[in-house]
Amino acid sequence: MNLSFARLLLGCVLSTSLSACDTSVADDDDDDTDTGGDNMVVTGIWNRYGSEYGYQTDIAYGGIAGQSSDRVYMCELPGSPSAGLYKGRLISPRMIRWDANHNLPDYEVVFEGTTMRFKPQNGTNTFLGQYRQGTWTPGACDFTLKDGELIDNSSTAYVVFDNSGEMKINSVKIGGEGIPVKASAETACSVTTLIPPGTGSNGDLTVSISYSGVGVNGPYSRTQTQSMYRSDFKPGCNKLAVEFGCGALAVCVYPVP
């Protein structure tokens, strides 16, 4: 086993949060005139600017590896109360329909000169910030821009362990996100739970493993935690191989690229 692998020893809604900021920037009138003209096209990457609270948002229209040209990805960067990745698609040249899991209304894209903003189609004129064309923040929402295309660098993980015996792994959480426990790796890489970015400059993550078994004193249950780094998990699907030893008191976890 490669000793460079990490080792463990075991013994608010988007529109609401955005409407709470930048309201001083919004115009009080209802003039939604598209002054950009038909020469303004919803393509490329746009960045939020002038946020009263310093919130940052990157938006990509198309140019996403493995996705159709009408796909829209929006990344609320850390610091925002609604940080995370939001996915949708253009259902008309200037109307975004977000994926159903986000529970967001359609957004109309409104151009004003060389700037852009959104108008949510939910009966309100909530101000959702101003945007101008720019570039993707490196690593934002686990994406990087390479040769003009957004590349997904996110990671998922699963645990391989045979739970048919007396010793069982009941749950594994990485940074608070539960990951599946599989008896084999056959279909494990279909998991969609993302490894969180972690905290601090090193991407610190708390790994929590709950397990149970039968010892000399009868049945027992334990939960142990330890820290790992986000960099321990490589882009794609990671296997965590669990080994028991020392009287079932120790377990080593190895991220395997």
C-alpha positions as CSV (number, residue, x, y, z in Angstrom):
1,M,0.0,0.0,0.0
2,N,1.5,3.4,-1.0
3,L,2.6,5.2,2.2
4,S,1.8,8.5,0.6
5,F,-1.9,7.7,0.9
6,A,-3.7,9.5,3.7
7,R,-4.0,7.3,6.8
8,L,-6.6,7.4,9.4
9,L,-6.3,5.7,12.9
10,L,-9.7,5.1,14.5
11,G,-9.6,4.3,18.3
12,C,-31.1,31.2,2.4
13,V,-32.4,29.9,-0.6
14,L,-30.4,31.6,-3.4
15,S,-32.9,34.3,-4.3
16,T,-33.5,35.1,-0.7
17,S,-29.9,35.5,0.2
18,L,-29.1,37.5,-2.9
19,S,-32.1,39.8,-2.4
20,A,-30.6,40.5,1.0
21,C,-27.5,42.0,-0.6
22,D,-26.8,44.7,-3.1
23,T,-30.3,46.1,-2.9
24,S,-28.8,49.6,-2.8
25,V,-27.5,49.1,-6.3
26,A,-30.9,48.2,-7.8
27,D,-32.9,50.8,-9.7
28,D,-36.2,51.7,-8.0
29,D,-38.1,51.8,-11.3
30,D,-39.3,48.9,-13.4
31,D,-37.4,49.9,-16.5
32,D,-36.2,46.6,-18.0
33,T,-35.3,48.0,-21.4
34,D,-32.7,45.8,-23.0
35,T,-30.2,48.5,-24.0
36,G,-27.6,46.1,-25.1
37,G,-29.3,45.4,-28.4
38,D,-29.4,42.2,-30.4
39,N,-25.6,42.2,-30.7
40,M,-25.3,41.1,-27.1
41,V,-25.2,37.4,-26.9
42,V,-25.4,35.1,-23.9
43,T,-22.1,33.2,-24.3
44,G,-18.9,32.8,-22.4
45,I,-18.2,33.6,-18.7
46,W,-19.6,36.5,-16.7
47,N,-18.6,37.7,-13.2
48,R,-20.6,39.5,-10.6
49,Y,-19.2,42.8,-9.6
50,G,-20.0,45.7,-7.2
51,S,-21.5,43.5,-4.6
52,E,-22.3,45.5,-1.4
53,Y,-21.1,42.6,0.7
54,G,-18.3,41.4,-1.6
55,Y,-20.1,38.3,-2.8
56,Q,-18.6,36.7,-5.9
57,T,-20.5,34.7,-8.6
58,D,-19.2,33.2,-11.8
59,I,-21.6,32.2,-14.6
60,A,-20.7,30.1,-17.7
61,Y,-23.0,30.0,-20.7
62,G,-21.9,27.0,-22.7
63,G,-18.3,26.0,-23.1
64,I,-18.6,23.3,-20.4
65,A,-16.8,20.0,-21.1
66,G,-19.2,17.2,-21.8
67,Q,-22.3,19.4,-21.7
68,S,-24.5,20.8,-24.5
69,S,-24.0,24.4,-25.6
70,D,-27.3,25.5,-23.9
71,R,-26.0,24.5,-20.5
72,V,-25.6,27.2,-17.8
73,Y,-23.5,26.7,-14.7
74,M,-23.5,29.3,-11.9
75,C,-21.0,29.2,-9.0
76,E,-21.7,31.1,-5.8
77,L,-18.2,31.4,-4.3
78,P,-17.5,30.9,-0.6
79,G,-18.5,33.8,1.5
80,S,-22.0,33.9,0.1
81,P,-24.7,32.4,2.3
82,S,-25.9,30.4,-0.8
83,A,-22.4,29.2,-1.9
84,G,-22.4,26.3,-4.3
85,L,-22.9,25.2,-7.9
86,Y,-26.3,25.8,-9.7
87,K,-27.0,24.2,-13.0
88,G,-29.6,25.1,-15.6
89,R,-30.1,25.6,-19.4
90,L,-31.2,28.2,-21.8
91,I,-34.7,27.4,-22.8
92,S,-34.8,30.5,-25.1
93,P,-31.9,32.8,-26.1
94,R,-32.3,34.8,-22.9
95,M,-34.2,32.7,-20.4
96,I,-32.6,30.2,-18.0
97,R,-34.5,27.3,-16.5
98,W,-32.6,25.9,-13.5
99,D,-32.4,22.2,-12.7
100,A,-35.4,21.2,-10.6
101,N,-33.4,20.3,-7.5
102,H,-32.4,24.0,-7.0
103,N,-36.1,25.0,-6.7
104,L,-35.4,28.3,-8.4
105,P,-37.7,30.3,-10.8
106,D,-36.7,30.9,-14.4
107,Y,-34.2,33.8,-14.8
108,E,-34.5,36.3,-17.7
109,V,-31.1,37.6,-18.9
110,V,-31.3,41.4,-19.2
111,F,-28.5,43.4,-20.9
112,E,-27.8,47.0,-20.1
113,G,-25.0,48.4,-22.2
114,T,-22.1,46.0,-21.6
115,T,-23.4,44.7,-18.3
116,M,-25.9,41.9,-17.6
117,R,-28.3,41.1,-14.8
118,F,-31.1,38.7,-14.0
119,K,-34.8,39.2,-13.7
120,P,-36.4,36.3,-11.8
121,Q,-39.7,35.1,-13.2
122,N,-41.5,34.7,-9.9
123,G,-43.6,37.8,-9.8
124,T,-40.9,40.0,-8.2
125,N,-38.3,42.4,-9.5
126,T,-35.6,41.2,-7.0
127,F,-32.2,42.5,-7.8
128,L,-29.7,39.7,-8.3
129,G,-26.5,41.6,-8.9
130,Q,-24.7,43.0,-12.0
131,Y,-22.3,41.0,-14.2
132,R,-19.7,41.7,-16.8
133,Q,-17.8,39.4,-19.1
134,G,-14.6,37.9,-17.6
135,T,-13.1,34.6,-16.7
136,W,-13.8,31.7,-14.3
137,T,-12.2,31.9,-10.9
138,P,-9.6,29.1,-10.8
139,G,-11.0,26.2,-8.8
140,A,-14.4,27.8,-8.2
141,C,-17.0,25.0,-7.5
142,D,-14.2,22.5,-8.5
143,F,-14.0,23.8,-12.1
144,T,-11.0,25.1,-14.0
145,L,-10.9,26.9,-17.4
146,K,-8.6,25.1,-19.9
147,D,-8.3,26.0,-23.5
148,G,-11.5,28.0,-23.3
149,E,-13.5,25.1,-21.8
150,L,-14.7,24.5,-18.2
151,I,-13.3,21.2,-16.9
152,D,-14.9,19.4,-13.9
153,N,-12.3,18.6,-11.2
154,S,-14.8,17.5,-8.6
155,S,-14.3,14.3,-6.6
156,T,-16.7,11.6,-5.3
157,A,-15.9,8.8,-3.0
158,Y,-17.2,5.5,-1.7
159,V,-16.2,2.9,0.9
160,V,-15.6,-0.8,-0.1
161,F,-16.4,-3.1,2.8
162,D,-18.2,-6.4,3.2
163,N,-20.9,-5.7,5.8
164,S,-22.1,-9.3,5.9
165,G,-20.1,-10.2,9.0
166,E,-20.4,-9.2,12.6
167,M,-18.2,-6.2,12.0
168,K,-20.1,-3.5,10.2
169,I,-19.5,0.0,9.0
170,N,-22.7,1.9,9.6
171,S,-21.9,5.2,8.1
172,V,-19.0,7.3,6.7
173,K,-19.1,11.1,6.4
174,I,-16.5,13.3,4.8
175,G,-16.9,17.0,5.7
176,G,-20.4,16.2,6.9
177,E,-21.4,14.6,3.6
178,G,-22.4,10.9,3.8
179,I,-20.8,8.6,1.3
180,P,-22.0,5.1,0.3
181,V,-20.6,1.8,1.7
182,K,-20.4,-0.8,-1.0
183,A,-19.6,-4.5,-0.9
184,S,-17.7,-4.2,-4.2
185,A,-16.4,-1.5,-6.6
186,E,-18.6,-2.8,-9.4
187,T,-21.1,0.1,-9.5
188,A,-19.6,2.4,-6.9
189,C,-18.3,5.0,-9.2
190,S,-21.9,6.0,-10.1
191,V,-22.2,7.8,-6.8
192,T,-22.9,11.6,-7.1
193,T,-22.0,12.8,-3.5
194,L,-19.3,15.4,-4.0
195,I,-16.3,15.7,-1.6
196,P,-16.8,19.2,0.0
197,P,-14.0,21.8,-0.5
198,G,-13.2,21.7,3.2
199,T,-12.1,24.6,5.4
200,G,-8.9,26.7,5.7
201,S,-6.1,27.0,3.2
202,N,-5.5,23.2,3.1
203,G,-9.1,22.2,2.6
204,D,-9.3,20.5,6.0
205,L,-12.0,17.8,6.1
206,T,-13.3,15.8,9.1
207,V,-13.8,12.2,8.3
208,S,-16.3,10.4,10.6
209,I,-16.7,6.6,10.6
210,S,-19.4,4.8,12.7
211,Y,-19.0,1.1,13.0
212,S,-20.2,-1.7,15.2
213,G,-19.4,-5.3,16.1
214,V,-19.3,-7.9,18.8
215,G,-16.4,-8.0,21.2
216,V,-15.5,-10.0,24.3
217,N,-17.9,-7.9,26.3
218,G,-20.7,-8.2,23.8
219,P,-22.0,-5.8,21.1
220,Y,-20.6,-2.4,20.8
221,S,-20.9,0.7,18.6
222,R,-18.2,3.4,18.0
223,T,-17.7,6.5,16.1
224,Q,-14.2,7.9,15.4
225,T,-13.1,11.0,13.6
226,Q,-9.9,12.2,12.0
227,S,-8.8,15.0,9.7
228,M,-7.9,14.7,6.0
229,Y,-7.1,17.1,3.3
230,R,-9.2,17.9,0.2
231,S,-6.1,17.2,-1.9
232,D,-6.2,13.6,-0.7
233,F,-9.1,13.1,-3.0
234,K,-8.4,13.2,-6.7
235,P,-10.8,14.3,-9.4
236,G,-13.2,11.6,-10.3
237,C,-14.2,8.6,-8.1
238,N,-12.1,7.7,-5.1
239,K,-12.1,4.3,-3.3
240,L,-11.6,4.2,0.5
241,A,-10.3,0.8,1.5
242,V,-11.1,0.0,5.1
243,E,-9.0,-2.5,7.1
244,F,-9.7,-3.6,10.6
245,G,-7.0,-4.7,13.0
246,C,-5.7,-4.5,16.5
247,G,-8.7,-6.2,18.0
248,A,-11.0,-4.3,15.6
249,L,-10.0,-1.0,17.2
250,A,-8.0,0.3,14.2
251,V,-9.0,1.1,10.7
252,C,-6.9,2.6,7.9
253,V,-8.5,4.5,5.1
254,Y,-6.6,5.0,1.8
255,P,-7.8,7.3,-1.0
256,V,-7.1,5.4,-4.2
257,P,-7.0,7.5,-7.4
